[in-house]
Amino acid sequence: LEWSEVLYGVQWTLSKTWPQQFSDVFCATSMAANVAKEIMNKFIMDGGKVYTHGVRYVWELVTEYISRNGLNINDFDYIVPHQANKRMLDEIWNKLDYNNDNILKTLHENGNTGAASPLLTLSKYSDKFKQGDRILLFSLWSWFTVTLIDYICWDEFK
């Protein structure tokens, strides 16, 4: 966790991993011990658990961040999320109680682009941002790691 004294740009970054859930996402490789040959070199995932944990962990990290820094979710002009599926996004927003109009989405255009979705969304909406806009970006990565970036825009967003 690092603080920036700069008025604009990245204010904070925060990343957290929940290793106790690793067994719900497993990549079977030749390096993995005791793996049957029929599942060798495959990515195995319990989708229901990944969904449940993903919603919970994103919500936990965002609420931890805003609480720790004396913020409110509505202090952010825009939120740019990881966009795995609409149902997951809707559940997170309902838990956060945030104005849905300021959640920038590209899922309907790009589909699930994984952890790259916040950056693709920033690029698409870059002409929308003005100096001083505060943007919260977050992404859920493999192995239940959530990364959050608090960003304040310069004169022009590039």
C-alpha positions as CSV (number, residue, x, y, z in Angstrom):
1,L,0.0,0.0,0.0
2,E,1.6,3.2,-1.1
3,W,0.5,6.9,-0.8
4,S,1.2,9.4,-3.4
5,E,1.7,13.1,-2.5
6,V,0.9,14.1,-6.1
7,L,-2.4,15.8,-6.6
8,Y,-3.1,13.9,-9.8
9,G,-2.2,10.4,-11.0
10,V,-2.2,7.2,-9.0
11,Q,-3.2,8.0,-5.4
12,W,-3.1,4.4,-4.0
13,T,-2.7,0.9,-5.1
14,L,-3.8,-2.1,-3.1
15,S,-3.6,-5.8,-3.9
16,K,-4.7,-8.7,-1.8
17,T,-4.7,-12.5,-2.3
18,W,-6.9,-15.1,-0.6
19,P,-4.7,-18.2,-0.8
20,Q,-7.1,-20.4,1.2
21,Q,-9.3,-20.6,-2.0
22,F,-6.5,-21.9,-4.3
23,S,-8.0,-25.3,-4.4
24,D,-11.1,-23.9,-6.3
25,V,-8.8,-22.8,-9.2
26,F,-6.2,-25.3,-10.2
27,C,-3.8,-25.5,-13.1
28,A,-2.7,-29.1,-13.6
29,T,0.8,-29.2,-15.1
30,S,3.5,-31.7,-15.3
31,M,5.0,-30.0,-12.2
32,A,1.9,-30.7,-10.1
33,A,2.4,-33.8,-7.9
34,N,-0.2,-36.7,-8.0
35,V,-2.2,-35.4,-11.0
36,A,-3.9,-38.0,-13.1
37,K,-2.8,-38.1,-16.7
38,E,-6.3,-37.3,-18.1
39,I,-6.2,-33.9,-16.5
40,M,-2.6,-33.0,-17.1
41,N,-2.0,-29.5,-18.6
42,K,-5.6,-28.4,-18.0
43,F,-7.0,-25.4,-16.1
44,I,-9.7,-26.6,-13.7
45,M,-12.1,-24.2,-12.0
46,D,-15.1,-24.6,-9.8
47,G,-17.1,-21.8,-11.5
48,G,-19.7,-21.4,-8.7
49,K,-17.1,-21.0,-6.1
50,V,-15.0,-18.6,-8.2
51,Y,-18.1,-16.5,-8.8
52,T,-19.0,-16.4,-5.0
53,H,-15.5,-15.7,-3.9
54,G,-14.9,-13.1,-6.6
55,V,-17.9,-11.1,-5.6
56,R,-17.0,-11.3,-1.9
57,Y,-13.3,-10.5,-2.4
58,V,-13.9,-7.5,-4.7
59,W,-16.5,-6.2,-2.2
60,E,-14.2,-6.8,0.8
61,L,-11.2,-5.1,-0.8
62,V,-13.1,-2.0,-2.0
63,T,-14.9,-1.6,1.3
64,E,-11.5,-2.0,3.2
65,Y,-9.9,0.6,1.0
66,I,-12.6,3.2,1.3
67,S,-12.9,2.6,5.1
68,R,-9.2,2.7,5.7
69,N,-8.9,6.0,3.9
70,G,-12.0,7.8,5.2
71,L,-13.7,7.7,1.8
72,N,-17.2,6.9,0.6
73,I,-17.8,4.9,-2.6
74,N,-19.6,8.0,-4.0
75,D,-16.3,10.0,-3.7
76,F,-15.4,8.3,-7.0
77,D,-16.6,10.0,-10.2
78,Y,-16.3,6.7,-12.1
79,I,-15.7,3.0,-11.3
80,V,-14.0,0.9,-13.9
81,P,-14.3,-2.8,-12.9
82,H,-13.1,-6.2,-13.9
83,Q,-15.9,-7.4,-16.2
84,A,-16.3,-11.1,-16.1
85,N,-20.0,-11.2,-16.5
86,K,-23.0,-8.9,-16.0
87,R,-24.5,-10.9,-13.1
88,M,-21.3,-10.6,-11.1
89,L,-21.1,-6.9,-11.8
90,D,-24.7,-6.3,-10.7
91,E,-24.2,-8.2,-7.5
92,I,-21.1,-6.2,-6.6
93,W,-22.9,-2.9,-7.3
94,N,-25.8,-3.8,-5.2
95,K,-23.5,-4.6,-2.3
96,L,-21.6,-1.3,-2.8
97,D,-24.7,0.9,-3.3
98,Y,-23.1,2.9,-6.1
99,N,-24.7,5.0,-8.8
100,N,-24.8,2.6,-11.8
101,D,-24.6,5.4,-14.4
102,N,-21.0,6.1,-13.4
103,I,-19.8,2.4,-13.7
104,L,-18.1,2.2,-17.1
105,K,-18.6,-1.0,-18.9
106,T,-17.6,-2.7,-22.1
107,L,-18.6,-6.2,-21.3
108,H,-21.5,-6.0,-23.8
109,E,-19.0,-5.0,-26.6
110,N,-15.9,-7.0,-25.8
111,G,-17.1,-10.0,-23.7
112,N,-15.0,-11.3,-20.8
113,T,-11.5,-10.0,-21.5
114,G,-10.3,-10.9,-18.0
115,A,-8.0,-8.7,-16.1
116,A,-7.5,-6.5,-19.1
117,S,-11.1,-5.3,-19.1
118,P,-10.4,-2.2,-16.9
119,L,-7.7,-1.0,-19.2
120,L,-9.7,-1.6,-22.3
121,T,-12.6,0.3,-20.7
122,L,-10.4,3.2,-19.7
123,S,-9.2,3.5,-23.3
124,K,-12.8,3.4,-24.7
125,Y,-14.0,6.2,-22.4
126,S,-10.8,8.3,-22.2
127,D,-12.5,11.3,-23.8
128,K,-15.1,11.3,-21.0
129,F,-12.7,12.1,-18.2
130,K,-11.8,15.7,-17.1
131,Q,-9.2,17.1,-14.8
132,G,-9.8,16.1,-11.2
133,D,-12.1,13.1,-12.0
134,R,-11.4,10.3,-9.5
135,I,-11.5,6.8,-10.9
136,L,-11.5,3.5,-9.0
137,L,-10.2,0.6,-11.1
138,F,-10.2,-3.0,-9.9
139,S,-9.6,-6.4,-11.3
140,L,-9.9,-9.9,-10.0
141,W,-6.9,-12.0,-11.1
142,S,-6.1,-15.7,-11.1
143,W,-5.7,-17.3,-7.7
144,F,-8.1,-14.9,-6.1
145,T,-6.0,-11.7,-6.1
146,V,-7.9,-8.5,-6.3
147,T,-6.0,-5.3,-7.3
148,L,-7.4,-1.8,-6.9
149,I,-6.1,1.5,-8.2
150,D,-7.3,4.9,-7.1
151,Y,-6.6,7.4,-9.9
152,I,-7.2,11.2,-10.2
153,C,-7.1,12.5,-13.8
154,W,-4.6,15.1,-15.2
155,D,-5.7,17.8,-17.6
156,E,-6.0,15.2,-20.3
157,F,-6.4,11.5,-19.8
158,K,-3.8,9.6,-21.9
